[in-house]
Amino acid sequence: MANQQYKTIVRRVNEEAFSADGDLAVIDEFVAVDLVDHTAPPHLQHGNQSLKELAQIWRRAFPDLKVTVHEIIAEGDLVVISWSGGGTHLGDLMGIPPTGKSGFMSGITFNRMEDGRIVERWGNNDQAGLFMQLGLMPAPAAA
């Protein structure tokens, strides 16, 4: 499969599955049943249904969540994206009660592809920055 097709798949999965107005069916279509997700919480690291559950957790916590993929680089079977997302924290987020505040975070995700599907993911995001915006942890002291 051409790199451009892989880029399109990865963009769709991230923007559609994780944005509140997107379609979760994109995960069934483009993510391997036996996905290994090194980025997700330990109990959600295996399988496309775990990725779907993770997307639903974020969408319930931020009902107006919007995720945007900014840059995509593809080389062989690897597709790397930089992304950002944000919304208003109006629902439970993995045991954290709603704050009613808006927050935003950005990240980078590496996706390994096989036969037109995402089979493995690694990434990093600024979840600490999001938690500071939501008032869940203090901002670092000025130097």
One Martini backbone bead per residue (centre of mass of N, CA, C, O) as a GRO file, in nm:
protein
  143
    1MET     BB    1   0.098   0.034   0.020
    2ALA     BB    2   0.082   0.356   0.005
    3ASN     BB    3   0.171   0.624   0.188
    4GLN     BB    4  -0.088   0.792   0.137
    5GLN     BB    5  -0.285   0.581   0.247
    6TYR     BB    6  -0.169   0.569   0.532
    7LYS     BB    7  -0.216   0.865   0.600
    8THR     BB    8  -0.523   0.860   0.572
    9ILE     BB    9  -0.582   0.649   0.786
   10VAL     BB   10  -0.450   0.789   1.032
   11ARG     BB   11  -0.613   1.045   1.021
   12ARG     BB   12  -0.894   0.922   1.048
   13VAL     BB   13  -0.861   0.776   1.316
   14ASN     BB   14  -0.784   1.029   1.488
   15GLU     BB   15  -1.013   1.235   1.405
   16GLU     BB   16  -1.272   1.049   1.420
   17ALA     BB   17  -1.246   0.886   1.692
   18PHE     BB   18  -1.159   1.151   1.887
   19SER     BB   19  -1.397   1.302   1.785
   20ALA     BB   20  -1.716   1.370   1.880
   21ASP     BB   21  -1.825   1.377   1.558
   22GLY     BB   22  -1.724   1.104   1.499
   23ASP     BB   23  -1.632   0.772   1.376
   24LEU     BB   24  -1.575   0.461   1.526
   25ALA     BB   25  -1.570   0.266   1.271
   26VAL     BB   26  -1.274   0.326   1.181
   27ILE     BB   27  -1.147   0.113   1.365
   28ASP     BB   28  -1.261  -0.143   1.233
   29GLU     BB   29  -1.140  -0.073   0.946
   30PHE     BB   30  -0.808   0.028   1.045
   31VAL     BB   31  -0.778  -0.172   1.297
   32ALA     BB   32  -0.639  -0.413   1.446
   33VAL     BB   33  -0.751  -0.657   1.652
   34ASP     BB   34  -0.425  -0.691   1.762
   35LEU     BB   35  -0.346  -0.442   1.881
   36VAL     BB   36  -0.057  -0.246   1.989
   37ASP     BB   37  -0.061  -0.005   2.269
   38HIS     BB   38   0.194   0.181   2.424
   39THR     BB   39   0.017   0.448   2.514
   40ALA     BB   40  -0.184   0.321   2.671
   41PRO     BB   41  -0.327   0.206   2.913
   42PRO     BB   42  -0.275  -0.107   3.027
   43HIS     BB   43  -0.594  -0.197   2.992
   44LEU     BB   44  -0.566  -0.062   2.663
   45GLN     BB   45  -0.326  -0.220   2.471
   46HIS     BB   46  -0.537  -0.442   2.342
   47GLY     BB   47  -0.692  -0.380   2.070
   48ASN     BB   48  -0.945  -0.219   1.901
   49GLN     BB   49  -1.149  -0.202   2.143
   50SER     BB   50  -0.958  -0.038   2.325
   51LEU     BB   51  -0.942   0.210   2.142
   52LYS     BB   52  -1.242   0.265   2.149
   53GLU     BB   53  -1.261   0.306   2.455
   54LEU     BB   54  -1.064   0.543   2.468
   55ALA     BB   55  -1.225   0.732   2.287
   56GLN     BB   56  -1.480   0.732   2.468
   57ILE     BB   57  -1.356   0.853   2.718
   58TRP     BB   58  -1.278   1.127   2.587
   59ARG     BB   59  -1.564   1.196   2.470
   60ARG     BB   60  -1.713   1.201   2.746
   61ALA     BB   61  -1.528   1.415   2.889
   62PHE     BB   62  -1.530   1.564   2.582
   63PRO     BB   63  -1.807   1.644   2.397
   64ASP     BB   64  -1.619   1.872   2.214
   65LEU     BB   65  -1.406   1.716   2.084
   66LYS     BB   66  -1.100   1.808   1.898
   67VAL     BB   67  -0.905   1.656   1.641
   68THR     BB   68  -0.576   1.733   1.497
   69VAL     BB   69  -0.382   1.683   1.218
   70HIS     BB   70  -0.076   1.833   1.110
   71GLU     BB   71   0.142   1.600   1.073
   72ILE     BB   72   0.291   1.377   0.815
   73ILE     BB   73   0.493   1.075   0.822
   74ALA     BB   74   0.619   0.842   0.572
   75GLU     BB   75   0.792   0.514   0.623
   76GLY     BB   76   0.693   0.260   0.503
   77ASP     BB   77   0.527   0.122   0.796
   78LEU     BB   78   0.552   0.429   0.899
   79VAL     BB   79   0.342   0.662   1.091
   80VAL     BB   80   0.370   1.010   1.165
   81ILE     BB   81   0.220   1.226   1.415
   82SER     BB   82   0.084   1.544   1.469
   83TRP     BB   83  -0.121   1.665   1.743
   84SER     BB   84  -0.446   1.798   1.850
   85GLY     BB   85  -0.657   1.866   2.149
   86GLY     BB   86  -0.997   1.971   2.253
   87GLY     BB   87  -1.204   2.086   2.542
   88THR     BB   88  -1.472   2.018   2.765
   89HIS     BB   89  -1.487   1.919   3.103
   90LEU     BB   90  -1.798   1.717   3.154
   91GLY     BB   91  -1.661   1.439   3.226
   92ASP     BB   92  -1.539   1.157   3.308
   93LEU     BB   93  -1.172   1.088   3.369
   94MET     BB   94  -1.064   0.823   3.496
   95GLY     BB   95  -1.199   0.941   3.786
   96ILE     BB   96  -1.230   1.237   3.692
   97PRO     BB   97  -1.400   1.492   3.756
   98PRO     BB   98  -1.557   1.746   3.645
   99THR     BB   99  -1.460   2.101   3.578
  100GLY     BB  100  -1.561   2.288   3.319
  101LYS     BB  101  -1.301   2.305   3.164
  102SER     BB  102  -1.071   2.397   2.935
  103GLY     BB  103  -0.865   2.194   2.706
  104PHE     BB  104  -0.521   2.115   2.588
  105MET     BB  105  -0.341   1.895   2.357
  106SER     BB  106  -0.037   1.736   2.256
  107GLY     BB  107   0.120   1.514   1.998
  108ILE     BB  108   0.286   1.196   1.929
  109THR     BB  109   0.247   0.936   1.671
  110PHE     BB  110   0.322   0.598   1.614
  111ASN     BB  111   0.251   0.393   1.318
  112ARG     BB  112   0.203   0.060   1.242
  113MET     BB  113   0.178  -0.108   0.934
  114GLU     BB  114  -0.063  -0.362   0.795
  115ASP     BB  115  -0.261  -0.419   0.545
  116GLY     BB  116  -0.416  -0.129   0.609
  117ARG     BB  117  -0.327  -0.139   0.922
  118ILE     BB  118  -0.315  -0.080   1.251
  119VAL     BB  119  -0.078  -0.261   1.481
  120GLU     BB  120   0.095  -0.013   1.608
  121ARG     BB  121   0.166   0.202   1.905
  122TRP     BB  122   0.324   0.523   1.973
  123GLY     BB  123   0.366   0.782   2.237
  124ASN     BB  124   0.315   1.142   2.310
  125ASN     BB  125   0.197   1.373   2.567
  126ASP     BB  126   0.039   1.672   2.731
  127GLN     BB  127  -0.122   1.587   3.003
  128ALA     BB  128  -0.011   1.781   3.216
  129GLY     BB  129  -0.106   2.040   3.077
  130LEU     BB  130  -0.403   1.972   3.089
  131PHE     BB  131  -0.422   1.946   3.401
  132MET     BB  132  -0.349   2.241   3.453
  133GLN     BB  133  -0.588   2.371   3.298
  134LEU     BB  134  -0.803   2.204   3.492
  135GLY     BB  135  -0.677   2.213   3.799
  136LEU     BB  136  -0.521   1.920   3.880
  137MET     BB  137  -0.243   2.079   3.866
  138PRO     BB  138   0.031   2.244   3.915
  139ALA     BB  139   0.222   2.479   3.820
  140PRO     BB  140   0.519   2.566   3.768
  141ALA     BB  141   0.760   2.730   3.899
  142ALA     BB  142   0.927   3.004   3.874
  143ALA     BB  143   1.273   3.085   3.814
   0.00000   0.00000   0.00000
